[in-house]
């Protein structure tokens, strides 16, 4: 499987408004961005960084997440997530991920994904 188009430095950015689907409300008020939602946004950005460079008929699946979530982002605020491919090891990819809201950095870490063939339904 040729992966020569996958090189460190590939990047993607996603921008999302925190809505009811992304919050937890146990902190009071209208809620804040949940950690699982932040991780999902980091995964989405990582996918976007490499999807167009994968061999035809392939995609990626996540298998490791090491992130810190250290800032609350209230419902209604914009959260911007950056993902950068930092390592390619055969079928395994490592990304640096960061999340920022309108005021501050709210999370960072690394995420790993594996390249797999898309299963055909038949």
VOTORTOR-449736 format. One record per residue (C-alpha): residue in one letter; chain; x, y, z. Coordinates in steps of 0.001 Angstrom, whole numbers, plus 500000, padded with zeros to 6 digits. Last residue first. Layout:
N
R   rest   kette        x        y        z
R      A       A        X        Y        Z
...
//
This chain:
122
R   rest   kette        x        y        z
R      X       A   478340   492642   499350
R      X       A   479386   495447   501619
R      X       A   482969   496490   500853
R      X       A   485223   497063   503828
R      X       A   487424   500156   503481
R      X       A   491086   499180   503704
R      X       A   492762   500416   506879
R      X       A   495236   503134   507844
R      X       A   495744   503371   511597
R      X       A   495197   506483   513724
R      X       A   497079   507980   516639
R      X       A   496194   511107   518631
R      X       A   498457   513420   520571
R      X       A   497886   516176   523117
R      X       A   496130   519482   523564
R      X       A   493136   521145   525180
R      X       A   491496   524448   526104
R      X       A   493796   527088   524573
R      X       A   492251   530474   525301
R      X       A   489716   533195   524548
R      X       A   487687   532284   521460
R      X       A   488124   528583   522136
R      X       A   491254   526658   521340
R      X       A   491783   522924   520783
R      X       A   495107   521282   519958
R      X       A   496177   518026   518298
R      X       A   499599   516623   517361
R      X       A   499014   513623   515147
R      X       A   500550   510159   514892
R      X       A   499884   507821   511943
R      X       A   500223   504036   511820
R      X       A   500097   502092   508540
R      X       A   503894   502198   507939
R      X       A   505127   504536   510686
R      X       A   504142   508097   509719
R      X       A   504788   510805   512304
R      X       A   503815   514436   512961
R      X       A   500485   514797   511150
R      X       A   499032   518081   512363
R      X       A   495583   518591   513848
R      X       A   494116   521956   514846
R      X       A   490748   522402   516573
R      X       A   488865   525693   516784
R      X       A   486059   526071   519325
R      X       A   483464   528828   518922
R      X       A   481343   529760   521922
R      X       A   477590   529135   522148
R      X       A   477839   526599   524976
R      X       A   480721   527457   527271
R      X       A   484310   526291   526669
R      X       A   485963   525059   529876
R      X       A   489740   524771   529935
R      X       A   492147   521976   530837
R      X       A   491321   519059   528585
R      X       A   494520   517026   528310
R      X       A   494988   514546   525509
R      X       A   496508   511134   524868
R      X       A   494302   509270   522384
R      X       A   495029   505921   520774
R      X       A   493304   503668   518236
R      X       A   491595   505936   515722
R      X       A   490544   504518   512386
R      X       A   491792   505654   508997
R      X       A   490513   505317   505435
R      X       A   491441   503299   502371
R      X       A   489865   502493   498993
R      X       A   492166   504810   497069
R      X       A   495502   505373   498809
R      X       A   495333   508088   501452
R      X       A   496281   511689   500678
R      X       A   492758   513182   500574
R      X       A   491964   511679   503986
R      X       A   495101   513025   505695
R      X       A   494350   516290   507511
R      X       A   490581   515715   507425
R      X       A   490905   512566   509527
R      X       A   493002   514417   512109
R      X       A   490453   517257   512237
R      X       A   487630   514765   512870
R      X       A   489637   513003   515591
R      X       A   490274   516304   517366
R      X       A   486542   517121   517153
R      X       A   485755   513715   518667
R      X       A   488272   514397   521468
R      X       A   486572   517710   522253
R      X       A   483194   515944   522327
R      X       A   484531   513268   524696
R      X       A   485892   516033   526975
R      X       A   482568   517846   527126
R      X       A   482194   521430   525901
R      X       A   480386   523420   528609
R      X       A   476801   523640   529796
R      X       A   473940   526144   529716
R      X       A   474541   527101   533346
R      X       A   475888   524515   535748
R      X       A   479000   522319   535736
R      X       A   476786   519206   535477
R      X       A   475608   520454   532072
R      X       A   477754   518507   529641
R      X       A   478045   519906   526154
R      X       A   478592   518824   522540
R      X       A   475049   517985   521362
R      X       A   473640   521152   522996
R      X       A   475891   523413   520908
R      X       A   479552   524481   520887
R      X       A   480116   526325   517603
R      X       A   482644   524425   515518
R      X       A   485788   525347   513604
R      X       A   487957   522623   512115
R      X       A   491614   522907   511156
R      X       A   493710   520517   509125
R      X       A   497396   519834   508711
R      X       A   499895   517727   506760
R      X       A   503332   518463   508241
R      X       A   504613   514922   508374
R      X       A   504186   513169   505048
R      X       A   501436   510973   503670
R      X       A   501831   511091   499875
R      X       A   504338   508212   500057
R      X       A   501686   505936   501557
R      X       A   501713   503211   498897
R      X       A   500000   500000   500000
//
